[in-house]
């Protein structure tokens, strides 16, 4: 039988026990350690049973999911025919006809996504109302590659990881296979993630040795039935480290052949290997510029090596030099002259903002400057600058803000989303990446609410048009309960959390004003070994005011944006308040749109952040009857820490800035509890990029 025409039929009935709904029930649920993620509402008395390894096919996986989790009365029929151009490789169609639910796709992987979507709709109460007429839902992912980037190291540390050690136990592999590997694959497949980069962009060359490739193969084999392709970050100088070559020059024929041989070795072990992620000539990493070559020379050499196997190269645009007068400008300066010079299987990976995953940044102007080059967005799921896994910050609004931004590349309606998804201008390769927040913590992410960011990234990568409210609603109902009061209160807390974080950390476009120790907490007074690692380089506080002048009278970074944005940002009267200190250096008594002076506006924004974190404690306390004891307590402790940290941020920054402004914090606001001298002499102690221990932080009362 022709497999492409095979119809796979699955039929399941409704068990009486499934008919009981606990919606609205305020009785305290059983304890949960959070390990079940957004599958929590599906867990019965017994944990989910995975398909035995010898039966591990995509169709058996989705059959198992339906058998254990479908609660509907209607039978479910899954079919894949390979005939629909609309559905492409990963898309699916759900339709209800003749008291039957049909899941249609071109491939088993597409059918799997359809089954997960069906179950999600069941658990969130969004199944369509079905009458006599057919009802259908079609869903196709916006991006071909929906990637998680892990910054995990062979020694089990995770750079900017705040959820324990690495999930990948390299010393145990390939002999010991932990159940978390398949749980990880299932979680990603359920939200549409289809690719993972296993190791840090600051890559150890050992990852390309045969010893480690054998370990990678084990993970690739586990992930494959879930539709997940494995990628590796590489060290550009690997030929020098792993062979007798004395150079890694991308134009040297011997180096080019070394990479071709390495690609052949990898693909012989992992036929569906995705390709490489590359950080080159950035923060001390080796790259083609070491040999007088360009980023295009380096990327194209690697692209040539993986091209015969269908691999791609994701080349990061995160570059900056210590001598640059404005770090925010350098990506455009280095990459725009190379527009159109990259091979078709190269895609340039651009951070959402021009500096570095700050609480708020304008979108990177590089998105709108390379019409002949494939580009992708890189977001940060792990909370490097957002209070680590101590703070509740739902980051989806940040990513949505970036993707919705109009770059005006060739006029209006050239959003970052359209450009990166290949719609405008048209490209046949599209991708999106998120830096993972996953570790071996029992709840995966270190904070129960940090799981929402992993979930939100997957849903965004599939459909960027979903709103933050929709995604938060889905996650809460699947992770905790569908009780209306609980959902309403928690959703409001989540949706306000990003703006709350901006307010108590770096309002009005302030950025990079954190302590150098692990990027946790404030440090506006700190120096650094190079200027662009120092907060002073960015806030430029002085007697005459505060803010970074990027107008045409300053570094002229506004020139990298297309009109009308260039003029909008260049004039403080029209520049959005949220970005005003990003683009302007303004006097302390500058009158803001609110009517407050700049100093008083800063005081007001910080107080808003403090007030909301306090309110979150009250909100969560009232919801105790609706959540299990362990997760309630875990979250409560961290909400208290976040509220105290908010005061710490305000005290440190405003007391320091006060030495320049000479102005007082209004008496109606929370008053400082520590002196500037005390805060400046306090030192965080953080090792291996772990979240600071609670007893090592400044103590505050919330009275």
C-alpha positions in Angstrom: 0.0 0.0 0.0 1.2 3.5 -0.8 2.0 5.0 2.6 1.1 8.5 1.4 -2.5 7.3 0.9 -2.7 5.3 4.2 -5.6 6.3 6.5 -4.8 5.8 10.1 -7.9 5.5 12.2 -8.2 6.0 15.9 -11.4 5.7 17.8 -11.9 6.4 21.4 -15.0 6.7 23.6 -15.8 8.6 26.8 -15.1 7.0 30.1 -17.6 7.9 32.9 -14.8 9.2 35.1 -13.8 11.8 32.6 -17.3 13.3 32.7 -16.7 14.9 36.1 -15.6 18.5 35.9 -13.9 20.2 38.8 -14.4 23.7 37.4 -15.4 26.0 40.2 -14.3 23.6 42.8 -12.4 25.4 45.6 -11.3 22.3 47.4 -7.5 22.2 47.8 -6.0 19.9 45.1 -3.3 17.3 45.7 0.3 18.4 46.0 2.2 19.0 42.9 5.9 19.7 42.3 5.3 21.3 38.9 7.0 18.5 36.9 3.9 17.9 34.8 4.1 21.3 33.3 1.0 22.2 31.3 -0.1 18.6 31.2 -1.2 19.0 34.9 -4.9 18.9 34.0 -4.4 15.6 32.2 -2.8 13.7 35.0 -5.0 11.2 36.8 -4.1 8.8 39.5 -1.5 7.3 37.3 1.3 9.3 35.5 1.2 9.4 31.8 2.5 6.2 30.2 5.0 6.6 27.4 5.0 4.3 24.4 7.7 1.5 24.9 10.9 2.3 23.0 10.4 -0.6 20.6 7.0 0.9 19.5 8.3 4.4 19.3 6.7 5.9 16.2 4.9 9.2 15.8 1.6 7.4 15.1 1.9 5.3 18.2 2.7 8.4 20.2 -0.4 10.2 19.1 -2.5 7.1 19.5 -1.3 6.9 23.1 -2.0 10.6 23.7 -5.6 10.1 22.5 -6.1 6.9 24.4 -5.1 8.5 27.7 -6.3 12.0 27.2 -9.2 12.4 24.8 -12.4 12.8 26.9 -14.9 13.5 24.1 -17.9 11.4 23.1 -17.0 11.5 19.5 -14.5 9.1 17.9 -11.4 10.6 16.5 -10.1 9.6 13.1 -6.6 10.6 12.1 -5.5 10.6 8.5 -2.5 11.8 6.5 -2.5 11.7 2.8 0.3 14.0 1.7 -1.9 15.8 -0.8 -2.7 19.3 0.7 -0.4 22.1 -0.4 -2.1 24.4 2.2 -1.0 22.2 5.1 2.6 21.8 4.0 4.8 19.7 6.2 3.6 20.5 9.8 0.1 22.0 9.3 -3.2 20.2 10.2 -6.9 20.5 9.8 -9.4 19.6 12.5 -13.0 19.1 11.4 -16.2 17.8 13.0 -18.5 15.8 10.7 -21.1 13.1 11.2 -20.4 12.9 15.0 -16.8 12.3 14.3 -13.6 14.3 14.9 -11.2 14.2 12.0 -7.5 15.2 12.2 -6.1 15.6 8.7 -2.4 16.3 7.9 0.2 15.6 5.2 2.6 13.8 7.6 2.5 11.9 10.9 4.2 14.9 12.5 1.5 17.2 11.3 -1.1 14.8 12.6 0.6 14.8 16.0 0.4 18.6 16.2 -3.3 18.3 15.3 -3.9 15.8 18.1 -2.1 18.1 20.6 -4.2 21.0 19.5 -7.4 19.0 19.9 -6.5 18.0 23.4 -5.5 21.6 24.2 -8.9 22.8 23.1 -10.5 20.2 25.2 -8.6 21.2 28.3 -9.1 25.0 27.8 -12.8 24.8 26.9 -12.3 26.1 23.4 -13.6 23.1 21.4 -16.0 24.5 18.7 -19.8 24.2 19.1 -20.8 21.6 16.6 -24.2 21.4 14.9 -25.5 19.8 11.7 -23.0 21.5 9.5 -19.3 20.7 9.3 -17.0 22.8 11.5 -13.3 23.0 10.6 -10.1 24.5 11.9 -6.9 24.8 9.9 -3.6 25.6 11.4 -0.2 26.0 9.7 3.0 27.2 11.6 4.3 30.6 10.8 7.9 29.4 10.8 9.6 26.3 9.4 12.1 26.1 12.2 10.8 26.8 15.7 14.0 26.5 17.7 15.0 26.3 21.4 18.6 27.4 22.0 20.2 25.8 25.0 23.2 27.5 26.5 24.3 24.3 28.2 27.9 23.3 28.7 29.6 19.8 28.8 30.4 20.4 32.5 26.6 20.6 33.3 26.6 24.3 34.0 24.1 26.4 32.1 25.1 30.0 31.0 22.3 32.3 32.2 20.5 29.2 33.5 18.5 29.5 36.7 16.9 26.1 37.0 19.6 23.9 38.3 22.2 22.1 36.1 21.9 21.0 32.5 19.2 18.6 31.5 21.7 16.7 29.4 23.8 14.4 31.5 26.7 14.1 29.1 28.8 11.8 31.3 26.0 9.3 31.5 25.2 9.3 27.8 24.9 7.2 25.7 24.5 4.4 28.3 22.0 6.0 30.7 18.9 7.5 29.2 16.8 9.5 31.6 13.0 9.8 31.3 13.2 13.6 31.3 14.6 13.4 27.7 11.3 12.1 26.3 9.3 14.3 28.7 11.1 17.2 27.2 10.4 16.1 23.7 6.7 15.6 24.4 6.4 19.1 26.0 8.0 20.7 23.0 5.9 18.8 20.5 2.7 19.8 22.3 3.4 23.5 21.7 4.9 23.1 18.2 8.7 23.4 18.8 10.5 21.3 16.3 14.2 22.0 16.7 16.7 22.2 19.6 20.3 23.4 19.8 21.8 21.3 22.6 24.8 23.3 23.6 26.0 26.8 24.4 26.8 29.3 21.7 30.1 29.8 23.6 30.8 26.4 22.3 33.3 23.8 23.6 35.0 22.2 20.6 34.6 18.8 22.2 30.9 18.8 21.1 32.1 17.9 17.6 34.2 14.9 18.6 32.9 11.4 17.8 32.6 10.7 21.6 30.0 13.5 22.0 28.3 12.9 18.6 27.5 9.4 19.8 25.8 11.0 22.8 24.0 13.5 20.7 22.7 10.6 18.5 20.9 9.1 21.4 19.0 12.4 22.1 18.3 12.8 18.4 16.8 9.3 18.3 14.5 10.1 21.2 13.4 13.4 19.8 12.8 12.2 16.2 9.3 10.7 16.7 8.2 14.0 18.2 9.3 15.9 15.2 12.3 17.6 16.8 15.6 18.0 14.9 18.8 18.4 16.7 21.3 21.2 16.1 24.7 22.0 17.6 26.5 25.2 18.4 30.1 25.1 17.1 33.4 26.7 17.9 34.6 28.3 14.7 38.2 27.4 15.6 37.3 23.6 15.9 39.6 22.6 13.0 42.6 24.0 15.0 41.4 22.3 18.2 40.5 18.9 16.8 43.0 18.3 14.0 46.6 19.1 13.1 45.5 22.1 11.1 47.2 25.4 12.2 44.4 27.6 10.9 40.6 27.8 10.7 40.6 30.3 7.8 37.3 29.7 6.0 38.9 30.2 2.6 41.6 27.6 3.2 40.8 24.5 1.2 42.0 22.2 3.9 39.7 23.9 6.5 36.7 23.7 4.1 37.4 20.0 3.6 37.6 19.4 7.3 34.1 20.8 7.8 32.8 18.7 4.9 34.2 15.6 6.5 32.8 16.6 9.8 29.4 17.2 8.3 29.5 13.7 6.6 30.4 12.1 9.9 27.5 13.8 11.7 24.9 13.0 9.1 26.0 9.4 9.0 25.0 9.2 12.7 22.1 11.6 12.6 20.5 11.7 9.1 18.1 14.5 10.1 20.7 16.7 11.9 19.5 20.3 11.5 22.8 22.1 11.1 24.8 24.6 13.2 24.3 27.7 15.3 27.3 30.0 15.2 28.5 32.8 17.5 31.6 34.2 15.8 33.8 37.3 16.5 31.8 38.3 19.5 32.8 38.5 23.1 36.1 36.7 22.4 34.8 33.9 20.3 36.8 32.9 17.2 35.5 33.8 13.8 36.3 34.5 10.2 37.5 38.1 11.0 40.5 36.5 12.8 41.7 35.8 9.3 40.6 39.0 7.6 37.5 37.3 6.2 33.8 38.3 6.5 30.8 36.8 8.3 29.6 35.7 4.9 32.9 33.9 4.2 32.5 32.0 7.4 28.8 31.2 7.1 29.0 30.2 3.5 31.8 27.7 4.2 29.7 26.0 6.8 26.6 26.2 4.6 28.4 24.4 1.8 29.3 21.6 4.2 25.8 20.9 5.3 24.0 21.8 2.1 24.0 18.2 0.6 22.1 16.9 3.6 19.5 19.7 3.8 21.2 21.4 6.8 21.1 25.1 7.6 23.4 27.6 9.3 22.0 30.0 11.9 24.7 32.8 12.1 24.2 35.1 15.1 24.4 38.9 14.5 25.3 39.6 18.1 28.5 41.4 17.6 30.0 44.5 19.2 33.5 45.9 19.8 34.9 47.6 22.9 35.9 50.6 20.8 32.5 51.3 19.3 31.0 54.7 20.4 27.5 53.0 20.4 27.2 49.3 20.8 23.6 49.4 19.5 24.8 50.4 16.0 27.4 47.7 15.3 25.2 44.8 14.0 23.9 47.0 11.2 27.4 48.4 10.5 28.8 44.8 10.1 26.0 43.0 8.4 24.3 45.4 6.0 27.3 45.6 3.7 27.0 41.8 3.4 23.3 41.8 2.4 22.7 39.3 -0.5 26.1 37.6 -0.1 25.0 34.7 2.1 24.0 31.3 0.7 20.4 30.3 0.6 20.7 27.9 3.6 22.2 30.6 5.8 19.9 32.6 8.1 21.1 35.6 10.2 19.9 35.3 13.8 19.1 38.7 15.3 18.3 39.5 18.9 15.0 41.3 19.3 16.7 44.5 20.4 20.0 46.2 19.3 21.7 45.7 22.7 21.0 42.5 24.7 17.7 41.2 25.8 16.9 44.2 28.0 13.5 44.5 29.8 12.6 46.9 27.0 14.4 47.8 23.8 13.3 49.1 20.4 13.4 46.4 17.8 16.8 45.8 16.2 17.1 48.0 13.1 18.9 45.2 11.4 15.5 43.5 10.7 14.6 46.2 8.3 18.0 46.5 6.6 18.7 43.2 4.8 16.0 42.6 2.2 18.2 40.1 0.2 19.1 38.0 3.3 17.2 35.5 5.4 16.9 36.7 8.9 15.3 35.3 12.1 14.5 36.7 15.6 16.3 35.5 18.7 14.3 35.9 22.0 15.4 35.1 25.5 13.1 32.8 27.5 15.5 32.5 30.4 15.3 35.6 32.6 18.8 36.9 32.5 17.9 40.5 33.0 14.4 39.9 34.5 15.2 38.7 38.0 16.2 35.2 37.1 13.9 32.5 38.3 13.1 34.6 41.4 10.7 37.0 39.6 7.3 36.4 37.9 7.7 38.0 34.5 5.5 36.8 31.6 7.7 37.8 28.6 5.4 37.1 25.7 4.4 40.9 25.5 8.1 41.7 24.8 8.3 39.2 21.9 4.9 40.2 20.5 6.0 43.9 20.7 9.0 43.1 18.6 7.3 40.9 16.0 4.4 43.4 15.5 6.8 46.3 15.0 6.8 47.8 11.5 10.3 48.2 10.1 9.1 50.2 7.1 11.8 48.3 5.1 10.1 49.2 1.8 7.3 51.3 3.1 4.6 50.4 5.7 3.4 46.8 6.5 6.9 45.3 6.8 6.7 44.0 10.3 9.4 42.0 11.9 7.0 39.1 11.8 6.5 39.4 8.0 10.2 39.8 7.4 11.3 36.8 9.5 8.5 34.5 8.4 9.5 35.1 4.8 6.3 36.8 3.7 7.9 40.2 2.9 10.3 39.9 1.2 9.6 36.3 0.2 12.2 33.8 1.3 11.8 30.0 1.3 13.5 29.6 4.7 12.1 30.9 7.9 13.0 30.4 11.6 12.7 31.7 15.1 14.8 31.0 18.2 14.3 31.3 21.9 17.1 30.9 24.5 15.7 28.1 26.8 15.1 28.5 30.6 15.1 24.7 31.2 17.3 22.8 33.7 17.2 19.7 35.8 15.1 21.5 38.4 12.1 19.3 39.3 9.8 21.9 37.9 12.0 22.4 34.9 12.3 26.2 35.0 13.1 27.1 38.6 9.9 29.1 39.0 6.5 27.6 38.4 5.4 30.7 36.4 8.6 30.6 34.3 7.1 27.5 32.6 4.6 29.9 31.1 7.4 31.5 29.1 8.6 28.2 27.6 4.9 27.5 26.7 4.3 31.0 25.3 7.4 30.9 23.1 6.2 27.6 21.5 2.8 29.0 20.9 4.2 32.3 19.5 6.6 30.4 17.2 3.6 28.5 15.7 1.2 31.5 15.6 2.6 35.0 16.3 -0.9 36.5 15.9 -2.1 34.9 19.2 -2.4 37.5 21.9 -0.7 37.5 25.3 -4.1 37.1 26.9 -5.0 34.0 24.8 -1.7 32.3 25.6 -1.8 33.1 29.3 -5.4 31.8 29.5 -4.4 28.5 27.8 -1.4 28.0 30.1 -3.3 28.7 33.4 -6.1 26.4 32.6 -3.8 23.5 31.7 -1.3 24.1 34.4 -3.5 25.0 37.4 -7.3 25.0 37.1 -10.0 26.4 34.9 -11.7 28.0 37.9 -12.9 31.4 36.6 -11.8 33.4 39.6 -8.4 31.9 39.6 -7.9 32.3 35.9 -9.0 35.9 35.9 -6.8 37.0 38.8 -3.7 35.1 37.7 -4.0 36.2 34.1 -4.2 39.9 35.2 -1.1 39.3 37.3 0.8 37.7 34.3 -0.3 40.3 31.8 0.9 43.2 33.9 4.2 41.5 35.0 6.4 42.6 32.1 5.5 46.3 32.5 5.8 45.9 36.2 9.4 44.5 35.8 10.3 47.4 33.4 9.0 49.9 35.9 11.0 48.6 38.9 14.2 47.8 37.0 14.7 50.2 34.0 11.8 52.5 33.2 11.6 55.1 30.4 14.2 53.4 28.2 17.0 53.0 30.8 18.9 49.8 30.0 22.0 47.8 31.1 21.8 49.3 34.6 22.3 46.0 36.4 25.0 44.5 38.7 27.7 42.7 36.8 27.6 39.8 39.2 25.3 37.4 37.3 23.2 40.2 35.9 21.0 40.1 39.0 20.0 43.3 40.8 21.0 46.9 40.3 24.5 48.4 39.9 24.2 51.8 38.2 27.6 52.9 39.7 29.6 50.0 38.5 32.6 50.2 36.2 33.8 47.3 34.0 36.9 46.0 32.2 35.6 47.6 29.0 33.3 50.6 28.6 30.3 48.9 27.0 30.0 46.5 29.9 29.6 49.3 32.4 26.1 50.7 33.3 27.6 54.2 33.2 28.2 53.8 29.4 24.4 53.5 29.0 22.6 55.7 31.5 25.2 58.6 31.3 23.7 60.2 34.5 25.3 63.6 35.2 24.3 67.0 36.6 22.8 67.9 33.3 20.5 64.9 33.1 20.3 61.2 32.1 19.9 59.0 29.1 21.9 57.9 26.0 21.8 60.5 23.1 21.2 58.4 19.9 19.7 61.3 18.0 21.3 63.0 15.0 23.1 65.2 17.5 24.5 62.2 19.4 25.6 58.8 18.0 22.9 59.1 15.3 21.6 55.5 15.9 18.2 56.8 14.8 19.6 56.9 11.2 19.5 53.1 11.2 15.7 53.2 11.4 13.5 53.9 8.3 11.2 56.8 8.2 8.8 57.7 9.8 10.5 56.0 12.8 13.7 57.9 12.4 12.0 61.3 12.9 9.7 59.8 15.6 12.6 58.6 17.7 14.8 61.7 17.0 12.4 64.2 18.6 11.8 63.9 22.4 8.4 65.4 21.9 7.3 62.4 19.7 9.5 59.7 21.0 7.4 57.2 23.1 8.0 57.7 26.8 8.9 54.0 27.1 12.0 54.6 25.0 12.8 58.2 25.6 16.0 57.6 27.6 17.1 55.0 25.1 17.3 57.7 22.4 17.7 60.9 24.4 19.8 62.5 27.1 17.4 64.8 28.9 17.6 67.3 31.9 16.2 66.1 35.2 13.5 68.8 35.1 12.4 67.9 31.5 8.6 68.0 31.4 7.2 64.7 30.4 3.9 64.1 28.5 2.3 63.3 31.9 3.1 66.8 33.1 5.6 65.4 35.7 9.3 66.3 35.5 11.6 63.5 34.3 12.9 63.0 37.9 9.3 62.7 39.3 8.3 60.4 36.3 11.2 58.1 37.2 10.0 58.1 40.9 6.5 57.4 39.8 7.4 54.5 37.5 9.5 52.8 40.1 6.7 53.2 42.6 4.2 51.6 40.2 6.5 48.6 39.9 6.8 48.3 43.7 3.0 48.7 44.2 2.2 46.0 41.6 4.6 43.5 43.2 3.0 44.0 46.6 -0.4 43.6 45.0 0.7 40.3 43.5 1.4 38.9 47.0 -2.1 39.9 48.1 -3.7 38.4 44.9 -1.9 35.1 45.2 -2.7 34.8 48.9 -6.4 35.0 48.2 -6.1 32.2 45.6 -4.7 29.7 48.1 -7.9 27.5 48.0 -7.5 26.9 44.3 -3.9 25.6 44.1 -2.0 22.8 45.7 0.1 23.5 48.8 3.5 23.0 47.4 3.1 25.3 44.4 1.3 27.9 46.4 4.2 28.1 48.9 6.9 28.0 46.2 5.3 30.9 44.3 4.5 32.9 47.5 8.1 32.9 48.7 9.3 34.1 45.3 6.6 36.9 45.0 7.8 38.2 48.4 11.4 38.1 47.2 10.3 40.0 44.0 8.6 42.7 46.0 11.7 43.2 48.1 13.9 43.2 45.0 11.7 45.9 43.5 12.4 48.2 46.4 16.1 47.3 46.2 16.2 48.3 42.5 14.5 51.6 43.2 16.7 52.5 46.2 19.9 51.7 44.4 19.1 53.5 41.2 17.3 56.6 42.5 19.7 57.1 45.4 22.6 57.0 42.9 20.9 59.2 40.4 20.0 61.6 43.2 23.7 62.4 43.6 23.5 64.1 40.2 20.0 65.5 40.2 20.0 66.8 43.8 16.2 66.1 43.9 14.2 64.2 46.6 12.0 61.2 46.3 8.5 62.5 47.0 7.3 61.7 50.5 4.1 59.9 49.2 6.3 57.1 47.7 8.0 54.2 49.6 11.1 55.7 51.2 14.5 54.1 50.9 15.4 51.5 53.6 19.2 51.5 52.9 21.7 54.2 52.2 23.5 54.5 49.0 26.8 53.7 50.8 25.3 50.4 52.1 24.1 49.3 48.7 27.3 50.2 47.0 29.3 48.1 49.4 27.0 45.1 49.1 28.4 42.3 46.9 26.4 39.5 45.3 28.0 36.1 45.4 26.9 34.0 42.4 28.7 31.0 41.0 28.0 29.0 37.9 25.2 31.4 36.8 22.9 30.2 39.6 20.1 32.4 41.0 21.4 34.2 44.1 20.6 32.5 47.4 17.9 34.4 49.2 20.0 35.0 52.3 22.7 36.8 50.2 20.4 39.6 49.1 19.7 43.0 50.8 16.9 42.6 53.3 13.8 44.7 53.0 10.5 44.9 54.8 7.2 45.3 52.9 5.5 47.4 55.6 
